[in-house]
Amino acid sequence: MSIWHQVQNSADLCVKCNICTSHCPVSNVTPKFPGPKFVGPQAQRFRNPKEISVDDSLDYCSGCGVCTMVCPHEVKVMEMNAKARYKLYQRRGIPLRNRLLGRSELMGKLASPVAPIANFMAHLKPLRILAEAVMGVHRDAPLPPFSFETFRGWYKGVYQKANGRKKTGKQVVYFHGCSTAYFEPRVGKAALAVLEHNGFEVIIPEQVCCGLPMLSNAEFEAACHNAEKNVNSLVKYARQGIPIVGTSTSCTLSLKSDYRHILDLNTEPFELVAQQTYDICEFLLDLADAGQLKTDFKPVEATLPYHSPCQLKAHNMGLPAIDLMEMIPGVKIQHVQADCCGIAGTYGYKKEKYQIGLDVGKRLFDQVKASGSKVAVCDSETCRWQIAHATGAKMIHPVELLAQAYGLEY
């Protein structure tokens, strides 16, 4: 039986305890979503796999995965809801807005060469109002600025000319994702610096968008296409036992889990890549536990709020970023006690869901503001953009703090 069919059959394990509904960040702030139990395992028992789903409220599920994480009977609630949403959009048709939001890589390729102009246009209020009216992208949604210098452009140009390829005997593959490629190349530079400082030769393979934005917008075929491209590129390294490390916790979750559990791509190459994939903080903490992580940190006197994203929790690996950051002398981490920031990838960009996203994240935003810190830390790029939008805090990835403490220039 395929993993996907195991997921579907897990509906029979649901005892209707409603724990998932009580933890659902969306159903707790809006009546438009009745809750994961209702549209998930309860509805699943009545779905004919040969027919189209008619559960319109499914569109208000953010896909955060909290329901699956808290279920005491291991029902794959989020995964079955994702498949049902796909069927829903087969009936409705996928709007152009959703297709555009699902193509961050394409937008990055088009806009980065003209980043100053693109960023100016993207923040013109009249254009944002027009985009909301025509496309349905909320006028105040936190669009990240494009970077004129892309990560791969920097790596192939400035970095390789200055450093060449460092052969150390230890290798790691870096899956940077779209956000690092086109919006936050500084995160990739910090990751490269930290990995090399710890004695690794970093391989930057050919890669495309992980496909999660497409999957979240019910474009399963397009997501499968990207998944196959990525795994075909990465599997040769996985066969050699070379770890695959990512700085986007949602990208690494796609490689580890979503390709198999949602897209039902469960062949041997996908399994091998999943086994060799690590979130960067997970990988570095494993090095620390083995006594192999360099700890020549310089003191950084800072008390920083840290948000652990939904996608990170779905890795079931604990909170490695906190353990790593607290190795730095002088650093104190305040773990924000909130489940979700509300952005959920592209969810909070949509006109009808923007306020829901802010309501979901209010508890998080209030704690970040109350901390008094001008800087906050988060592993997920879209969460960083949402928190910065709602609080005004400068957002960094944990690996940037590590690079700072190591005294690395990049």
C-alpha positions as CSV (number, residue, x, y, z in Angstrom):
1,M,0.0,0.0,0.0
2,S,1.4,3.4,-1.0
3,I,2.1,6.1,1.7
4,W,-0.7,8.1,0.2
5,H,-3.3,5.3,0.8
6,Q,-1.9,4.9,4.3
7,V,-2.6,8.6,4.9
8,Q,-6.2,8.3,3.6
9,N,-6.9,5.2,5.6
10,S,-5.7,6.9,8.8
11,A,-9.1,8.6,8.9
12,D,-10.4,5.4,10.5
13,L,-8.2,6.1,13.5
14,C,-10.0,9.3,14.3
15,V,-12.0,9.1,17.5
16,K,-13.4,12.6,17.2
17,C,-11.7,13.9,20.3
18,N,-11.4,17.4,18.7
19,I,-7.9,18.0,20.0
20,C,-6.9,19.0,16.4
21,T,-9.8,21.6,16.3
22,S,-8.9,23.0,19.7
23,H,-5.3,23.6,18.5
24,C,-6.2,24.8,15.0
25,P,-5.0,28.4,14.7
26,V,-7.4,29.2,11.9
27,S,-10.7,27.8,13.2
28,N,-10.0,29.6,16.5
29,V,-10.2,33.1,14.8
30,T,-12.8,32.6,12.0
31,P,-16.0,30.7,11.5
32,K,-15.2,30.3,7.8
33,F,-13.1,27.2,8.7
34,P,-15.1,24.7,10.8
35,G,-11.9,22.9,11.9
36,P,-9.6,20.1,10.8
37,K,-11.6,17.2,12.3
38,F,-14.7,18.3,10.4
39,V,-13.2,18.8,7.0
40,G,-10.5,16.1,7.5
41,P,-11.1,12.6,8.9
42,Q,-14.8,13.2,9.4
43,A,-15.4,14.3,5.8
44,Q,-12.9,11.7,4.5
45,R,-15.1,8.8,5.4
46,F,-17.7,10.2,3.0
47,R,-15.4,11.1,0.1
48,N,-15.5,8.9,-3.0
49,P,-12.0,8.9,-4.3
50,K,-13.4,8.8,-7.9
51,E,-15.4,12.0,-7.3
52,I,-14.6,15.7,-6.8
53,S,-14.6,17.0,-3.3
54,V,-17.3,19.6,-2.5
55,D,-15.9,20.9,0.8
56,D,-15.6,24.6,0.1
57,S,-14.4,25.4,3.6
58,L,-11.2,23.5,2.9
59,D,-9.9,26.5,1.1
60,Y,-9.6,28.2,4.5
61,C,-7.3,25.5,5.8
62,S,-3.8,27.1,5.9
63,G,-2.0,23.8,5.7
64,C,0.1,24.6,8.8
65,G,0.1,21.0,9.9
66,V,-0.6,21.6,13.6
67,C,-3.6,19.2,13.4
68,T,-1.4,16.3,12.3
69,M,1.2,17.1,15.0
70,V,-1.2,17.2,17.9
71,C,-3.3,14.1,16.9
72,P,-2.9,11.4,19.6
73,H,-3.8,8.7,17.1
74,E,-1.4,9.9,14.3
75,V,-4.2,10.7,11.9
76,K,-2.7,12.5,8.9
77,V,-5.2,15.3,8.9
78,M,-3.3,18.1,7.1
79,E,-2.2,15.6,4.4
80,M,-5.7,14.4,3.6
81,N,-7.0,18.0,3.6
82,A,-4.3,19.0,1.1
83,K,-5.4,16.2,-1.3
84,A,-9.1,17.2,-0.8
85,R,-8.2,20.8,-1.6
86,Y,-6.6,19.6,-4.8
87,K,-9.8,18.0,-5.8
88,L,-11.8,21.1,-4.8
89,Y,-9.7,23.2,-7.3
90,Q,-10.1,20.6,-10.0
91,R,-13.7,21.5,-9.9
92,R,-13.3,25.3,-9.4
93,G,-10.3,25.8,-11.6
94,I,-7.1,27.4,-10.1
95,P,-7.2,31.2,-10.3
96,L,-4.4,33.2,-11.9
97,R,-3.5,34.7,-8.5
98,N,-2.8,31.3,-7.0
99,R,-0.7,30.3,-9.9
100,L,1.4,33.5,-9.6
101,L,1.8,33.1,-5.8
102,G,2.9,29.5,-6.4
103,R,5.8,30.7,-8.7
104,S,8.2,32.6,-6.5
105,E,11.1,31.2,-8.5
106,L,9.7,32.6,-11.8
107,M,9.0,36.0,-10.2
108,G,12.5,36.1,-8.8
109,K,14.1,35.3,-12.1
110,L,12.0,38.1,-13.8
111,A,12.3,40.7,-11.1
112,S,15.9,40.4,-9.7
113,P,17.6,41.8,-12.8
114,V,15.5,45.0,-12.3
115,A,15.1,44.7,-8.5
116,P,15.2,48.5,-7.7
117,I,12.4,49.2,-10.2
118,A,10.4,46.0,-9.2
119,N,10.6,46.9,-5.5
120,F,9.6,50.5,-6.1
121,M,6.6,49.3,-8.2
122,A,5.6,46.6,-5.7
123,H,5.3,49.2,-2.9
124,L,3.3,51.9,-4.8
125,K,0.0,52.1,-3.0
126,P,-2.1,52.7,-6.2
127,L,-0.6,49.7,-7.8
128,R,-1.2,47.5,-4.7
129,I,-4.8,48.7,-4.6
130,L,-5.2,47.8,-8.2
131,A,-3.6,44.4,-7.7
132,E,-6.0,43.7,-4.8
133,A,-9.0,44.5,-7.0
134,V,-7.8,42.7,-10.1
135,M,-5.7,39.8,-8.7
136,G,-6.9,39.4,-5.1
137,V,-3.5,39.9,-3.5
138,H,-4.1,42.1,-0.4
139,R,-2.8,45.6,-0.7
140,D,-0.9,45.4,2.7
141,A,0.5,41.8,2.3
142,P,4.2,41.7,3.2
143,L,5.8,41.3,-0.2
144,P,9.6,40.7,0.3
145,P,12.0,42.9,-1.6
146,F,13.8,41.3,-4.5
147,S,17.6,41.2,-4.3
148,F,19.5,42.6,-7.3
149,E,22.4,40.2,-6.4
150,T,21.1,36.6,-6.5
151,F,22.7,33.9,-4.3
152,R,23.8,31.8,-7.3
153,G,25.1,34.8,-9.1
154,W,27.2,35.8,-6.1
155,Y,28.4,32.2,-5.7
156,K,29.4,31.6,-9.3
157,G,30.9,35.1,-9.6
158,V,32.3,36.9,-6.5
159,Y,32.7,33.8,-4.3
160,Q,34.3,31.3,-6.6
161,K,36.6,33.9,-8.1
162,A,37.8,34.8,-4.6
163,N,37.8,31.4,-3.0
164,G,37.6,28.6,-5.6
165,R,36.2,25.3,-4.5
166,K,37.5,24.3,-1.1
167,K,38.3,20.5,-0.9
168,T,38.4,19.3,2.7
169,G,37.4,15.7,2.5
170,K,34.0,16.4,4.1
171,Q,31.2,17.4,1.8
172,V,27.7,18.7,2.3
173,V,25.1,19.7,-0.4
174,Y,23.3,23.0,0.1
175,F,19.7,23.3,-1.1
176,H,19.1,27.0,-0.8
177,G,15.6,27.4,-2.1
178,C,13.9,30.4,-3.8
179,S,14.0,32.8,-0.9
180,T,17.7,32.6,-0.5
181,A,18.2,32.7,-4.3
182,Y,16.2,35.8,-5.0
183,F,15.2,37.6,-1.8
184,E,17.6,36.9,1.0
185,P,21.0,35.8,-0.4
186,R,22.6,36.9,2.9
187,V,21.1,33.7,4.5
188,G,22.9,31.5,2.0
189,K,26.1,33.4,2.4
190,A,25.9,32.9,6.2
191,A,25.2,29.2,5.8
192,L,28.1,28.7,3.4
193,A,30.4,30.5,5.8
194,V,29.3,28.5,8.8
195,L,29.6,25.2,7.0
196,E,33.0,26.0,5.6
197,H,34.2,27.2,9.0
198,N,33.3,23.7,10.3
199,G,35.4,22.1,7.6
200,F,32.9,21.2,4.9
201,E,33.2,21.5,1.2
202,V,29.8,22.9,0.2
203,I,28.3,21.7,-3.1
204,I,25.6,23.9,-4.7
205,P,23.6,21.6,-7.0
206,E,21.3,22.4,-9.8
207,Q,17.8,22.9,-8.3
208,V,14.4,24.5,-8.8
209,C,11.7,25.7,-6.4
210,C,10.9,22.9,-4.0
211,G,7.3,23.1,-5.2
212,L,5.6,23.7,-1.9
213,P,4.0,27.1,-3.0
214,M,2.5,25.2,-6.0
215,L,1.4,22.3,-3.7
216,S,-0.2,24.7,-1.3
217,N,-2.2,26.3,-4.1
218,A,-3.4,22.9,-5.4
219,E,-1.1,22.7,-8.4
220,F,0.0,19.1,-7.8
221,E,1.1,18.4,-11.3
222,A,3.5,21.4,-11.3
223,A,4.7,20.5,-7.8
224,C,5.4,16.9,-9.0
225,H,7.4,18.2,-11.9
226,N,9.6,20.3,-9.6
227,A,9.9,17.5,-7.1
228,E,11.2,15.1,-9.8
229,K,13.7,17.7,-11.1
230,N,15.1,18.2,-7.6
231,V,15.3,14.6,-6.6
232,N,17.0,13.7,-10.0
233,S,19.6,16.3,-9.2
234,L,20.1,15.4,-5.5
235,V,19.9,11.6,-5.6
236,K,23.4,11.1,-6.8
237,Y,24.7,12.8,-3.7
238,A,22.3,10.9,-1.4
239,R,23.6,7.6,-2.9
240,Q,27.1,8.7,-1.8
241,G,25.9,9.4,1.7
242,I,26.5,13.2,1.4
243,P,24.1,15.1,3.6
244,I,21.7,17.6,2.0
245,V,21.2,20.7,4.1
246,G,18.7,23.5,3.7
247,T,18.1,26.9,5.3
248,S,14.4,27.0,4.4
249,T,12.6,24.7,6.8
250,S,9.7,24.4,4.4
251,C,11.9,23.3,1.5
252,T,13.6,20.7,3.6
253,L,10.2,19.4,4.9
254,S,9.2,19.0,1.2
255,L,12.3,17.0,0.5
256,K,11.8,14.9,3.7
257,S,8.1,14.4,3.7
258,D,5.7,16.3,1.5
259,Y,6.9,14.7,-1.8
260,R,6.0,11.3,-0.4
261,H,3.1,11.9,1.9
262,I,1.2,14.4,-0.1
263,L,2.3,14.0,-3.7
264,D,2.7,10.2,-3.4
265,L,6.2,10.2,-5.0
266,N,7.5,7.3,-3.1
267,T,10.1,5.6,-5.3
268,E,13.6,4.7,-4.1
269,P,15.3,8.0,-5.2
270,F,12.7,10.0,-3.2
271,E,13.3,7.8,-0.1
272,L,17.1,8.2,-0.4
273,V,16.9,12.0,-0.7
274,A,14.5,12.1,2.3
275,Q,16.8,10.1,4.4
276,Q,19.8,12.4,3.7
277,T,18.0,15.7,4.1
278,Y,18.5,18.0,7.1
279,D,17.5,21.4,8.2
280,I,20.7,23.3,8.8
281,C,20.2,23.7,12.5
282,E,19.4,20.0,12.8
283,F,22.6,19.2,11.0
284,L,24.8,21.5,13.0
285,L,23.3,20.3,16.3
286,D,24.1,16.7,15.3
287,L,27.7,17.8,14.7
288,A,27.7,19.4,18.2
289,D,26.3,16.2,19.8
290,A,29.1,14.3,18.1
291,G,31.7,16.8,19.4
292,Q,32.4,18.0,15.8
293,L,31.0,21.5,15.9
294,K,33.5,24.3,16.3
295,T,32.5,26.4,19.4
296,D,35.0,29.3,18.9
297,F,32.1,31.7,19.4
298,K,32.7,35.4,20.3
299,P,30.3,36.8,22.9
300,V,27.1,38.4,21.6
301,E,25.2,40.2,24.3
302,A,21.6,39.9,23.2
303,T,18.2,38.6,24.4
304,L,16.3,37.6,21.3
305,P,12.7,36.4,20.8
306,Y,12.6,33.2,18.7
307,H,9.6,31.8,16.8
308,S,9.7,28.2,15.9
309,P,7.6,27.9,12.6
310,C,4.9,25.3,12.0
311,Q,6.9,23.7,9.2
312,L,9.9,23.3,11.5
313,K,7.8,21.5,14.2
314,A,6.6,19.1,11.5
315,H,10.2,17.8,11.1
316,N,9.7,16.2,14.6
317,M,13.3,17.1,15.5
318,G,12.8,19.4,18.5
319,L,14.1,22.9,18.5
320,P,17.8,22.7,17.4
321,A,18.1,26.4,16.7
322,I,17.6,27.3,20.4
323,D,20.3,24.8,21.5
324,L,22.7,26.1,19.0
325,M,22.1,29.8,19.6
326,E,22.4,29.4,23.4
327,M,25.9,28.0,22.9
328,I,27.0,31.5,22.0
329,P,28.2,33.4,25.1
330,G,25.9,36.2,26.1
331,V,22.9,35.0,24.0
332,K,19.6,34.4,25.7
333,I,16.7,33.1,23.7
334,Q,13.1,33.9,24.5
335,H,11.0,31.1,22.9
336,V,7.8,32.8,21.8
337,Q,4.8,30.7,22.9
338,A,2.6,30.9,19.8
339,D,1.9,28.2,17.3
340,C,1.7,30.1,14.0
341,C,2.4,33.5,12.5
342,G,-0.6,33.2,10.1
343,I,1.2,33.7,6.8
344,A,1.3,29.9,6.0
345,G,3.4,30.4,2.9
346,T,1.1,32.3,0.5
347,Y,-2.1,32.0,2.5
348,G,-1.8,35.4,4.2
349,Y,-1.2,37.2,0.9
350,K,-4.7,36.5,-0.3
351,K,-7.2,39.3,0.1
352,E,-9.8,37.1,1.8
353,K,-7.3,35.6,4.2
354,Y,-5.0,38.5,5.0
355,Q,-6.8,39.5,8.2
356,I,-7.3,35.9,9.3
357,G,-3.5,35.5,9.0
358,L,-2.9,38.6,11.2
359,D,-5.5,37.4,13.7
360,V,-3.8,34.0,13.9
361,G,-0.4,35.6,14.5
362,K,-1.5,38.2,17.0
363,R,-0.3,36.3,20.1
364,L,3.1,35.9,18.5
365,F,3.3,39.6,17.4
366,D,2.3,40.8,20.8
367,Q,5.1,38.8,22.5
368,V,7.7,40.0,20.0
369,K,6.7,43.6,20.6
370,A,6.7,43.0,24.4
371,S,10.2,41.6,24.3
372,G,11.6,45.1,23.6
373,S,14.1,43.6,21.2
374,K,14.6,45.2,17.8
375,V,15.8,41.9,16.4
376,A,13.9,38.5,16.3
377,V,14.9,35.1,15.0
378,C,13.0,32.6,12.9
379,D,13.9,29.7,10.6
380,S,11.2,30.3,7.9
381,E,11.4,33.0,5.4
382,T,7.7,33.7,5.0
383,C,7.3,33.8,8.8
384,R,10.2,36.3,9.0
385,W,8.4,38.5,6.5
386,Q,5.1,38.3,8.3
387,I,6.6,39.0,11.7
388,A,8.6,42.0,10.4
389,H,5.4,43.3,8.7
390,A,3.4,43.0,11.9
391,T,6.0,44.1,14.5
392,G,8.7,46.2,12.7
393,A,11.4,43.9,14.1
394,K,14.5,43.1,12.1
395,M,14.3,39.4,11.3
396,I,17.2,37.0,11.0
397,H,17.8,33.3,10.4
398,P,19.6,31.4,13.3
399,V,22.5,30.7,11.0
400,E,23.1,34.4,10.6
401,L,23.6,34.7,14.4
402,L,26.0,31.8,14.3
403,A,28.0,33.4,11.6
404,Q,28.1,36.6,13.5
405,A,29.3,34.8,16.7
406,Y,32.0,33.0,14.7
407,G,33.2,36.4,13.4
408,L,32.8,35.3,9.8
409,E,32.7,37.8,7.0
410,Y,30.5,37.0,4.0
